[in-house]
Amino acid sequence: MLAELCNFLKRVLTDKALELGAVIVNRVHVRELLTDGGAVTGAVGLGTREPVITVVTAKTTVLATSGRATRLTGSVTAFDKFEWYSAPSAANGSGKVLAARAGAEVVNLEFVALADSYNLHNYSFSVGLPSGSWWPAGRIVDEDGNVVVRRNRDLPLDDPDYKAKYHLLVEDYQRQRATIVPLLKQGKSLYFDLLEATDEERERILWALGHEGKTGVLKHHLEKRNIDLRTARFPLRLGQRRDALGNGIWVKDATTETSVRNLYATGNELPGTGIGGGGEALVIGFATGEQAAARAKETELPKDVSALCVAELKKQVAEIFGSENGDEWQSGERALQVLLESYLGKPYTENALKQLGLLLHRLSADLKLRADNLHQLNRVLEVIDLYRLAELVAVAARERKSSLGLFRRSDEADYPREEEGTFIGVSWKNGAVKASRLSNPTT
Ligand SMILES: Cc1cc2nc3c(=O)[nH]c(=O)nc-3n(C[C@H](O)[C@H](O)[C@H](O)COP(=O)(O)OP(=O)(O)OC[C@H]3O[C@@H](n4cnc5c(N)ncnc54)[C@H](O)[C@@H]3O)c2cc1C
């Protein structure tokens, strides 16, 4: 449903933008934001299909780069087959790195956490099962076929009591879902299935599998073995969900302008939004567009300050292509994940976080990745961003001295209690990552 809606919206929005005279540039990996006089003045990007550098000079710039940073840790099952992913770039936190390098604060990065969850055997994702992309047909059953989580039904949108009924439906559904982890912990065998899916639901779910990153691996296997999605029963395993929770680019108020002038953040790049936030992304996107356009009307077109940035990007690209003895990007990514996984999920101490910072610094300094073509080059650049993101995470985690939610410190008694509602913001200032304390914007 979401995918169909998005496809439709994309067409409507692009047609309208073109009609109004917008220039749309696709397949460009934005590598740096341009700044001048304390304001963002545009962006520099590298083509993913052509070796071309694109420079945009802009009165206002909006980061709508989405928020996920799941590549900071490996898959739950350690099974990663990158070439079958359809969208790995959505999970490298690149927008946060762009913002932080331009001096804008990014918050909640310390909440990279592991939490009890469940997954399919040998696959590294759940996509919210049995709901999410499997909604409403997905069920959870036990070994004898007893239903633990029932399939659901969409409610008619024109029902006058839609809201109240929807709340009841979600509450009931969540109650059923909450039994999954305890049952698995008791050693029960549970399975996910789509036995009750209609033909239409089956087609939609297959479509979604092909378009949602890591789920492409499952689709690939089903097709290769000629297995109908509805006849398969997928065993569940206990695992730990790995995620960077609630993080995002700090905005000072409802205008969604960041802490750097003329730079706006929107959609899932805002703190507190995230997966499941298609609706939020749409609404916030409209609001940000209006604000950024209003500011642009009262702003002079800035001068082009891209020369140094373009020269550095060219140098970086030449080094990566010329690095014959460098490692493949997958090795660089895995090395980072292994390091982070050794520190995540345990209560932090000052010493452990200091050590993480030092090891990260050493690993980054030794990082030498190679590329033989544009595809690999873009992957290498994504991994470089992951290392930068990890640096932000390590500084943020060291700065927060008290436990909060999934963030835990075992040495918190050594420090004054962190004030409620305090956010840790991190960004690059004069070449180094600095942390600051921010409070919730109220307007
Ligand atoms: C598997 C999955 C299932 C989901 N199911 C649902 C659902 O059922 N219902 C729901 O409401 N929501 C769902 N969501 C969430 C929903 O997709 C997001 O909330 C929504 O897409 C966020 O919109 P956005 O515009 O903020 O970011 P996105 O739609 O993620 O767009 C961000 C874009 O920025 C691009 N980008 C990132 N970095 C750069 C860079 N450096 N240079 C250039 N481009 C860049 C990305 O390639 C991407 O195209 C799901 C998400 C996933 C991953």
The ligand as an SDF file (V2000), in Angstrom:
LIG
                    3D

 53 58  0  0  0  0  0  0  0  0999 V2000
   11.6510   -2.1010    4.7180 C   0  0  0  0  0  0  0  0  0  0  0  0
   10.8460   -0.8750    5.0550 C   0  0  0  0  0  0  0  0  0  0  0  0
    9.4560   -0.9600    5.1730 C   0  0  0  0  0  0  0  0  0  0  0  0
    8.7130    0.1570    5.4940 C   0  0  0  0  0  0  0  0  0  0  0  0
    7.3420    0.0570    5.5910 N   0  0  0  0  0  0  0  0  0  0  0  0
    6.6040    1.1410    5.8900 C   0  0  0  0  0  0  0  0  0  0  0  0
    5.1800    1.0870    5.9700 C   0  0  0  0  0  0  0  0  0  0  0  0
    4.5870    0.0430    5.7630 O   0  0  0  0  0  0  0  0  0  0  0  0
    4.5120    2.2240    6.2860 N   0  0  0  0  0  0  0  0  0  0  0  0
    5.1430    3.4250    6.5020 C   0  0  0  0  0  0  0  0  0  0  0  0
    4.4880    4.4560    6.7560 O   0  0  0  0  0  0  0  0  0  0  0  0
    6.4910    3.5120    6.4230 N   0  0  0  0  0  0  0  0  0  0  0  0
    7.2430    2.4020    6.1200 C   0  0  0  0  0  0  0  0  0  0  0  0
    8.6030    2.4910    6.0550 N   0  0  0  0  0  0  0  0  0  0  0  0
    9.2340    3.7650    6.3770 C   0  0  0  0  0  0  0  0  0  0  0  0
    9.1680    4.7280    5.2090 C   0  0  0  0  0  0  0  0  0  0  0  0
    9.7150    4.1100    4.0710 O   0  0  0  0  0  0  0  0  0  0  0  0
    9.9820    5.9540    5.5980 C   0  0  0  0  0  0  0  0  0  0  0  0
    9.4320    6.4890    6.7850 O   0  0  0  0  0  0  0  0  0  0  0  0
    9.9470    7.0320    4.4940 C   0  0  0  0  0  0  0  0  0  0  0  0
   10.3670    6.5090    3.2510 O   0  0  0  0  0  0  0  0  0  0  0  0
   10.8760    8.1710    4.8690 C   0  0  0  0  0  0  0  0  0  0  0  0
   10.8020    9.1360    3.8660 O   0  0  0  0  0  0  0  0  0  0  0  0
   11.9720   10.1800    3.6800 P   0  0  0  0  0  0  0  0  0  0  0  0
   11.5700   11.0150    2.5250 O   0  0  0  0  0  0  0  0  0  0  0  0
   12.3040   10.8430    4.9730 O   0  0  0  0  0  0  0  0  0  0  0  0
   13.2560    9.2900    3.3080 O   0  0  0  0  0  0  0  0  0  0  0  0
   13.4730    8.2020    2.1650 P   0  0  0  0  0  0  0  0  0  0  0  0
   12.1870    7.8350    1.4930 O   0  0  0  0  0  0  0  0  0  0  0  0
   14.2690    7.0930    2.7640 O   0  0  0  0  0  0  0  0  0  0  0  0
   14.3500    8.9740    1.1230 O   0  0  0  0  0  0  0  0  0  0  0  0
   15.6810    9.3640    1.3940 C   0  0  0  0  0  0  0  0  0  0  0  0
   16.4110    9.4260    0.0830 C   0  0  0  0  0  0  0  0  0  0  0  0
   17.6640   10.0820    0.2740 O   0  0  0  0  0  0  0  0  0  0  0  0
   18.6250    9.4000   -0.5000 C   0  0  0  0  0  0  0  0  0  0  0  0
   19.9650    9.7100    0.0410 N   0  0  0  0  0  0  0  0  0  0  0  0
   20.5010    9.3740    1.2420 C   0  0  0  0  0  0  0  0  0  0  0  0
   21.7360    9.8430    1.3610 N   0  0  0  0  0  0  0  0  0  0  0  0
   22.0030   10.5070    0.2070 C   0  0  0  0  0  0  0  0  0  0  0  0
   23.1430   11.2150   -0.2770 C   0  0  0  0  0  0  0  0  0  0  0  0
   24.2500   11.3700    0.4540 N   0  0  0  0  0  0  0  0  0  0  0  0
   23.0680   11.7550   -1.5200 N   0  0  0  0  0  0  0  0  0  0  0  0
   21.9580   11.6380   -2.2930 C   0  0  0  0  0  0  0  0  0  0  0  0
   20.8450   10.9770   -1.8790 N   0  0  0  0  0  0  0  0  0  0  0  0
   20.8830   10.4230   -0.6490 C   0  0  0  0  0  0  0  0  0  0  0  0
   18.2420    7.9310   -0.3790 C   0  0  0  0  0  0  0  0  0  0  0  0
   18.8450    7.1800   -1.4080 O   0  0  0  0  0  0  0  0  0  0  0  0
   16.7230    8.0350   -0.4870 C   0  0  0  0  0  0  0  0  0  0  0  0
   16.2970    8.0090   -1.8240 O   0  0  0  0  0  0  0  0  0  0  0  0
    9.3720    1.3830    5.7110 C   0  0  0  0  0  0  0  0  0  0  0  0
   10.7640    1.4820    5.5790 C   0  0  0  0  0  0  0  0  0  0  0  0
   11.4940    0.3560    5.2720 C   0  0  0  0  0  0  0  0  0  0  0  0
   13.0010    0.4810    5.1160 C   0  0  0  0  0  0  0  0  0  0  0  0
  1  2  1  0
  2  3  1  0
  2 52  2  0
  3  4  2  0
  4  5  1  0
  4 50  1  0
  5  6  2  0
  6  7  1  0
  6 13  1  0
  7  8  2  0
  7  9  1  0
  9 10  1  0
 10 11  2  0
 10 12  1  0
 12 13  2  0
 13 14  1  0
 14 15  1  0
 14 50  1  0
 15 16  1  0
 16 17  1  0
 16 18  1  0
 18 19  1  0
 18 20  1  0
 20 21  1  0
 20 22  1  0
 22 23  1  0
 23 24  1  0
 24 25  2  0
 24 26  1  0
 24 27  1  0
 27 28  1  0
 28 29  2  0
 28 30  1  0
 28 31  1  0
 31 32  1  0
 32 33  1  0
 33 34  1  0
 33 48  1  0
 34 35  1  0
 35 36  1  0
 35 46  1  0
 36 37  1  0
 36 45  1  0
 37 38  2  0
 38 39  1  0
 39 40  1  0
 39 45  2  0
 40 41  1  0
 40 42  2  0
 42 43  1  0
 43 44  2  0
 44 45  1  0
 46 47  1  0
 46 48  1  0
 48 49  1  0
 50 51  2  0
 51 52  1  0
 52 53  1  0
M  END
$$$$
